[in-house]
Every structure is written in C-alpha cells, then in structure tokens.
Amino acid sequence: MIELADVLDARERVAATARHTPLDYSHTFSSMTGADIHLKLETFQRTGSFKIRGATNKIATLSDEEQEAGVVTASAGNHAQGVALAATRIGVDSKIVMPEHAPVSKVKATRNYGAEVVLHGADYDEAAEKAHEIERAEDRVYVHAFDDPMVMAGQGTIGLEILEELPEVDTLLVPIGGGGLISGIATAVKAKNPDTRIVGVQAEGASSVADSLRKGEVVEREQVDTIADGIATRKVGTETFEVIRERVDEVVTVSDAETAVALTTLLERGKTLVEGAGAVPLAALLEGRFDYDDDEVIVPCLCGGNIDLNVLTTVIMRGLVETGRYLRIRTILKDRPGELERLVQIISDARANIHAIEHDRAGKDVAMNAAEVELDLETKGAEHAEALLAALREEEYEVDVLV
C-alpha cells in the first residue's frame, strides 16, 4: 500500500510536467449549499485532466530498458492523453488502446500528443484486454490507468496542493472509477490531516465500490452505463480497493440526470466546463448525498474537462429538461383554421418560447377531424413550466409531457 513518502517523491517527478491547478472559492455554490465550497479545478491541468500526474510519475520511474521497450495502456480518454504526453516528453514510444466509442475529441488529442491509438472493445475493460495482448506480443510496459502504486502516488499530489492552500479543509469529494485518484488523495490527506473526511462519488451506472465494500472483496459489474465516461469502469482496482477500505470514509452515488444538472449549473453559474466524471462530486454536494454542517469547508475535486461536443450538447439539453427549462409537450387540436394560432397565443401569453413545432393530422392514432401537435418549449424554470401547463389545461387542452 502506498504511503505519504511515495506521494512526496512523486511531486518532485511531476513538477516539471503537471501544473499546480487553482483552488477556487465559489460564492455561487457556497450560497446554494450553506457550506464553504472551494473547487479544485483540475480541469485546467495539462491534457485537461489529473491523469498526467500519475502517468508522468509511473513512466519516470521505469528503468532505461523499460523506457526503451515502450509503453502501452488502455483508457477511455484521459489516461490515454496523460500517458501519451508523459511518454512523448521523456522520449518513450507509446501505444494506447481506447474503446471503440471513446469521444472523438479524446482520440484526436491522444494522437496529437504523440501516441499510436488502437480502437477496440465496447468499454474500458475490453480495451484493457487488448492492451495486455499488445503488452505480451511487443514486450511493452503496461501503464495501468489506476491500479498501480506509482500512478496512485502521482494522483495524490492533488491532495498535497489542496492541503497547502486550504489546511482547514473538512471534506474532500473525489470521483471514483478505478480508484487511483481517490487512493492517492486519501493517502496524502489522511497522513497529514487524519480528521479530513474523504467522500468518494461514483456514477450509479458504474457503481462497483459500494457493493465491494459491503462484501469485503472487489465486485465486478456486468456492464457500465453512464455519461461519466472517465469513471466508467466495471470494477475498482485490487490495490486501490485496499486503500479505499482503509482511508476513504464514505462512498455515495449520483444519477446521470443529477450529473447533467451539476454540469450545466457549473457551466452557467461558475463559467467552468467539466466532463461527466468531473461533475459527479458537485452533483453529490448539490443533491445532498452526504451529511455536512453549515460553514463546513468542502472541496469537490473537478477532475477533468475533456467532454466531446456532441456529448456536451446532449448533457446540456438533459440538464435543461431536469431543471424545467426545456419542455416537450403533445396535445390534440381540432382540425380547423385558427386552432394552432390559439394554442400559440396561450404559450406566448405565458411568456414561454417555442423552439420547434411538429403538426401531424395524418397519424393513424389521430382522429379524422383532429391534428396532433408536439412542441419543444423553452421556459424559465420548473415553476414557469408548471404555470404554462396549468394555463393550457385551464383552456381544456389535454397535454402530455414527453420530456
């Protein structure tokens, strides 16, 4: 099990490559929660993620012979970029296996950092199987995304930075995929300040840790399903699990919908873009997934900002839906002149904005003297949406809310 000394040594190795990222007090989220919220903005790290820390530390500790042989790894994207850049800076050849559906932006970035990219498998675990085949066939060194002491120690340098700037921190919120990040941070923080609480956060669709803790052994999920692709692993690491058992105080989960709301709120109110994995700690805070006191000093670790633009569009829309700011409804109109105009006028009077209209009078489930209308509406929030629906129903429209 790694110790504080490993993290302190790692800081010396990664200093020239990894940035000391900001720790930013948030008036917005402090006001929303009543706590004292400081955001660890690892989104501003080189490669857009904390992964450069662990990758740099691992590759720097390889022997000359191992570096000459080259490295290989598997990753959904962030670790891939970290390994690619770290290897290129040291002059080591790197080959990265990424899931076939990895975000296009992360695949391109990994290639731009100098790695050869192989697309294989439906998720991280299938990509890892392929990477191990390459490891054996080409005699490369495998750089694990999380289950490696040197990788964990590199990620733990985040904990050192937080404590140096905010020694009074009460609670750290850290995302968990394979467990490398939280293992490193917990090791550093608990050694220096045992009273600081470490809360791990997983996506519901990739939540293996809670079951593993209950059963006392690593439990593997059959599949993962989450927008937080950076933490979409079927199981926690063997070595990271032991650190989590000993040094992490609590593990909670959040849904994709809650993650989408956190991401869009941070983007709108905090002017900061994160990926799904970076939003889960904030989601846990906003949804009250753990107990905390007023004025408690809490640091959500926003671990990465590498989100594909196509995914971002979907997530923003989901966030707007969840907060009642985007509404899709369906109703039936009499098929005669002026009926659509009357409906539109009610919506206009309610100060909602029509984003799209679909008018269908030929559907097989629509009466011969009627027309079905679907409308995409922009509203000011949940209360405004409810007021709009009430106004329509008061005019005797039967309204189905589709999203």
C-alpha positions in Angstrom: 0.0 0.0 0.0 1.4 3.4 -0.9 2.3 5.9 1.8 2.9 9.6 2.1 6.5 9.3 1.2 5.5 7.9 -2.2 3.3 10.9 -2.9 6.1 13.4 -1.8 8.5 11.7 -4.1 6.0 11.8 -6.9 5.6 15.6 -6.5 9.3 16.1 -7.4 8.9 13.9 -10.5 5.7 15.5 -11.9 6.5 19.1 -11.1 8.1 19.9 -14.5 5.1 18.4 -16.4 1.9 18.8 -14.3 0.5 22.2 -13.4 -0.4 23.3 -9.9 -4.1 23.8 -10.6 -6.3 26.5 -9.0 -8.3 26.0 -5.8 -11.2 28.5 -6.3 -13.6 29.7 -3.7 -17.2 29.5 -5.1 -19.6 32.2 -3.9 -22.3 30.5 -6.0 -22.1 27.0 -4.6 -21.4 28.3 -1.0 -24.6 30.3 -1.2 -26.6 27.3 -2.7 -25.4 24.9 0.0 -24.6 26.9 3.1 -21.2 25.4 3.2 -17.8 26.9 2.4 -17.1 25.5 -1.1 -13.8 25.6 -2.9 -13.4 23.9 -6.3 -10.2 22.1 -7.1 -10.0 22.9 -10.8 -8.1 20.1 -12.3 -9.9 20.9 -15.5 -7.1 23.4 -16.1 -4.5 20.7 -15.9 -2.3 19.9 -18.9 -4.3 17.4 -21.1 -7.4 18.7 -19.3 -7.3 16.0 -16.6 -5.4 14.9 -13.5 -4.2 11.8 -15.3 -1.0 13.4 -16.5 0.2 13.3 -12.9 0.1 9.5 -12.4 1.3 8.8 -15.9 4.3 11.1 -15.6 5.3 9.5 -12.2 5.0 6.0 -13.5 7.0 6.5 -16.7 9.6 8.5 -14.9 10.3 5.5 -12.5 10.8 3.0 -15.3 14.3 1.7 -16.0 16.2 2.6 -19.1 15.5 -0.8 -20.6 11.7 -0.5 -19.9 11.6 3.0 -21.4 13.4 1.7 -24.5 10.8 -1.0 -24.9 7.9 1.5 -24.9 4.7 1.6 -23.0 1.1 0.5 -23.7 -2.1 1.2 -21.8 -5.9 1.2 -22.1 -8.1 4.2 -21.4 -11.4 5.8 -22.1 -9.5 9.0 -22.9 -8.0 11.0 -20.1 -5.3 8.5 -19.0 -4.6 8.0 -22.7 -3.7 11.6 -23.1 -1.7 11.6 -19.9 0.4 8.6 -21.0 0.8 10.0 -24.5 2.1 13.4 -23.3 4.2 12.0 -20.5 5.8 9.4 -22.8 6.5 11.9 -25.6 8.2 14.3 -23.2 10.5 11.6 -22.0 11.1 10.2 -25.4 9.3 6.9 -24.9 7.2 5.3 -27.6 3.5 4.8 -26.5 0.6 2.8 -27.8 -2.9 3.4 -26.4 -6.0 1.2 -26.7 -9.2 3.1 -26.4 -12.9 1.8 -26.5 -14.4 2.0 -30.0 -16.9 4.6 -28.8 -14.4 6.8 -27.0 -15.2 10.5 -27.5 -13.7 11.7 -30.8 -12.1 14.7 -29.1 -10.1 12.4 -26.8 -9.0 10.1 -29.5 -7.7 13.0 -31.6 -6.0 14.6 -28.6 -4.2 11.4 -27.7 -2.9 11.1 -31.3 -1.8 14.7 -31.2 0.2 14.1 -28.1 2.3 11.5 -30.0 0.7 8.1 -29.2 -0.4 5.4 -31.6 -4.1 4.8 -30.9 -5.8 1.4 -31.3 -9.6 1.4 -31.1 -11.0 -1.8 -29.6 -13.9 -3.0 -27.5 -17.1 -1.6 -26.1 -15.7 -0.2 -22.8 -12.5 0.2 -20.8 -12.3 -3.4 -19.7 -12.4 -4.8 -23.2 -9.8 -2.2 -24.3 -7.6 -3.3 -21.4 -7.7 -6.9 -22.6 -6.5 -5.9 -26.0 -3.8 -3.7 -24.4 -2.5 -6.6 -22.4 -2.3 -8.7 -25.6 -0.1 -5.9 -27.1 2.0 -5.9 -23.9 2.8 -9.5 -24.3 3.3 -9.5 -28.0 5.5 -6.5 -28.2 7.2 -6.7 -24.7 6.0 -3.3 -23.8 5.5 -2.0 -20.2 1.8 -1.7 -19.2 0.9 1.6 -17.6 -2.2 0.9 -15.7 -4.9 3.6 -15.5 -5.3 3.3 -11.8 -4.2 0.0 -10.1 -0.5 0.9 -9.8 1.3 2.4 -6.8 3.2 4.9 -8.8 0.1 6.0 -10.7 -1.8 6.4 -7.4 1.1 8.4 -5.9 1.2 10.8 -8.8 -2.6 11.5 -8.5 -2.0 12.0 -4.8 -0.1 15.2 -5.5 -3.5 16.9 -5.8 -4.1 16.2 -2.1 -0.8 17.9 -1.2 -1.8 21.0 -3.2 -5.2 21.2 -1.5 -3.8 20.9 2.0 -1.0 23.5 1.3 -3.6 26.1 0.2 -6.5 25.1 2.4 -5.2 23.3 5.5 -8.6 23.8 7.3 -10.5 21.7 4.7 -13.1 19.4 6.4 -14.3 17.3 3.5 -12.9 16.3 0.1 -15.3 15.0 -2.6 -13.5 12.8 -5.1 -14.8 10.8 -8.1 -14.2 7.1 -8.2 -13.7 5.0 -11.4 -10.9 2.5 -10.9 -9.9 4.2 -7.6 -6.5 5.6 -8.5 -7.3 9.3 -7.9 -9.1 8.8 -4.6 -6.4 6.3 -3.3 -3.6 8.8 -3.9 -5.5 11.8 -2.5 -6.7 9.9 0.6 -3.1 8.6 1.2 -1.7 12.1 1.2 -4.5 13.9 3.1 -5.1 11.3 5.8 -1.3 11.1 6.5 -1.2 14.9 7.0 -4.6 15.6 8.4 -6.4 12.4 9.6 -9.6 14.4 10.6 -10.3 15.4 7.0 -13.2 13.4 5.6 -12.8 11.7 2.2 -16.0 11.1 0.4 -15.9 9.1 -2.9 -18.5 9.6 -5.6 -19.5 7.1 -8.3 -22.0 7.2 -11.1 -25.0 4.9 -10.5 -24.3 3.2 -13.8 -20.8 2.3 -12.8 -21.0 1.8 -9.0 -18.9 -1.2 -8.1 -17.3 0.2 -4.9 -20.3 0.2 -2.5 -21.0 -3.5 -3.3 -17.3 -4.3 -3.0 -17.1 -2.6 0.4 -20.2 -4.5 1.7 -18.8 -7.8 0.5 -15.2 -7.2 1.5 -13.9 -8.0 -1.9 -13.8 -6.5 -5.4 -17.1 -6.9 -7.1 -17.3 -6.6 -10.9 -20.4 -5.2 -12.7 -21.6 -7.0 -15.9 -21.7 -3.6 -17.7 -21.5 0.1 -17.2 -23.8 2.8 -18.5 -23.1 6.4 -17.6 -22.4 9.8 -19.3 -19.3 10.0 -17.0 -17.1 8.0 -19.3 -14.0 8.9 -17.4 -15.1 6.8 -14.5 -17.0 4.1 -16.5 -15.2 1.0 -15.2 -16.8 -2.3 -14.3 -14.7 -2.7 -11.1 -12.4 -0.9 -8.8 -8.7 -1.9 -8.8 -7.4 -4.7 -6.5 -4.8 -2.4 -4.9 -6.9 0.7 -4.9 -9.7 -1.2 -3.2 -7.4 -1.9 -0.2 -6.6 1.8 0.1 -10.2 2.8 -0.2 -11.2 0.4 2.5 -8.6 1.8 4.9 -8.6 5.5 4.1 -11.9 6.6 2.5 -14.7 7.5 4.9 -17.8 7.2 2.7 -18.8 6.3 -0.9 -22.0 7.7 -2.5 -23.6 7.6 -6.0 -25.3 10.0 -8.3 -27.5 9.5 -11.3 -26.7 10.7 -14.8 -29.6 13.2 -14.6 -28.1 14.7 -11.4 -24.7 14.8 -13.1 -26.1 16.7 -16.0 -27.7 19.3 -13.8 -24.4 19.8 -11.9 -22.5 20.1 -15.1 -24.9 22.7 -16.6 -25.1 24.6 -13.4 -21.3 24.8 -13.1 -21.1 25.9 -16.8 -23.8 28.6 -16.4 -23.1 29.9 -12.9 -19.4 29.0 -12.5 -18.3 29.6 -16.1 -16.4 26.3 -15.9 -16.7 23.4 -18.2 -16.2 19.9 -16.9 -16.8 16.4 -18.2 -19.2 14.0 -16.6 -16.6 12.5 -14.3 -15.6 16.0 -13.2 -19.2 16.9 -12.3 -20.1 13.9 -10.1 -18.5 15.4 -6.9 -20.5 18.6 -7.3 -23.7 16.6 -8.1 -23.2 14.7 -4.8 -23.0 18.0 -3.0 -26.0 19.7 -4.7 -28.1 16.6 -4.2 -27.2 16.2 -0.5 -25.8 12.7 -0.9 -23.8 13.1 2.3 -24.3 15.0 5.6 -22.5 18.2 6.2 -22.7 21.2 8.5 -23.3 24.9 7.7 -19.9 26.6 7.0 -18.2 23.2 6.6 -15.2 23.6 4.3 -15.7 21.3 1.4 -13.6 20.7 -1.7 -15.2 19.0 -4.7 -12.3 17.7 -7.0 -13.3 18.6 -10.6 -11.0 16.0 -12.1 -11.4 16.7 -15.8 -12.8 18.9 -18.6 -12.4 16.7 -21.7 -16.0 16.4 -22.9 -16.9 15.7 -26.5 -19.0 18.5 -28.0 -21.7 16.0 -29.1 -22.0 14.7 -25.6 -22.0 18.2 -24.2 -25.0 19.1 -26.3 -26.9 16.1 -25.0 -25.9 16.8 -21.4 -26.9 20.4 -21.6 -30.2 19.5 -23.0 -30.8 16.9 -20.3 -29.8 19.5 -17.6 -32.3 22.0 -19.0 -35.0 19.3 -19.0 -34.3 18.3 -15.4 -34.5 21.9 -14.2 -37.7 22.5 -16.1 -36.2 24.9 -18.6 -36.9 22.8 -21.6 -40.2 21.1 -22.1 -41.6 18.9 -24.9 -45.4 18.5 -24.9 -48.0 16.9 -27.0 -51.7 17.8 -27.4 -54.6 17.4 -29.8 -56.2 20.2 -31.7 -59.4 20.4 -33.7 -58.5 20.4 -37.4 -59.9 23.8 -38.4 -58.4 27.2 -39.1 -57.2 29.2 -36.2 -56.7 26.4 -33.7 -52.9 26.3 -33.9 -52.8 30.1 -33.7 -54.9 29.9 -30.5 -52.6 27.4 -28.9 -49.5 29.5 -29.8 -51.1 32.6 -28.3 -51.7 30.9 -25.0 -48.0 29.9 -25.0 -46.9 33.4 -25.9 -49.1 35.0 -23.2 -47.4 32.7 -20.7 -44.0 34.1 -21.8 -42.6 30.7 -23.0 -40.6 30.4 -26.1 -41.4 27.9 -28.9 -38.3 26.1 -30.1 -40.0 23.7 -32.5 -43.4 22.6 -33.7 -44.5 19.4 -35.3 -48.0 19.3 -36.7 -49.5 15.9 -37.8 -53.0 15.2 -38.9 -52.3 12.0 -40.8 -51.2 9.8 -37.9 -53.1 6.6 -37.6 -53.9 7.3 -33.9 -55.3 10.8 -34.7 -59.0 11.2 -35.3 -60.1 12.3 -38.8 -61.2 15.7 -37.6 -58.2 16.4 -35.4 -54.4 17.1 -35.5 -51.6 16.1 -33.2 -49.1 18.8 -32.2 -45.8 18.4 -30.5 -44.0 21.5 -29.2 -40.5 22.0 -27.9 -40.7 24.9 -25.4 -38.1 26.9 -23.6 -39.2 28.1 -20.1 -37.6 30.0 -17.2 -37.7 27.0 -14.8 -39.8 24.4 -13.1 -42.4 26.9 -11.7 -42.8 28.6 -15.1 -43.2 25.3 -16.8 -45.9 24.3 -14.3 -47.7 27.6 -14.8 -47.7 27.1 -18.5 -49.1 23.6 -18.3 -51.8 24.9 -15.9 -52.7 27.6 -18.4 -53.1 25.1 -21.2 -55.2 22.7 -19.1 -57.4 25.6 -18.0 -58.2 26.1 -21.7 -59.2 22.4 -21.8 -56.2 21.1 -23.7 -55.2 17.6 -22.8 -51.4 17.8 -22.5 -48.9 15.0 -22.3 -45.4 16.0 -21.1 -42.9 14.0 -23.2 -39.7 15.3 -21.6 
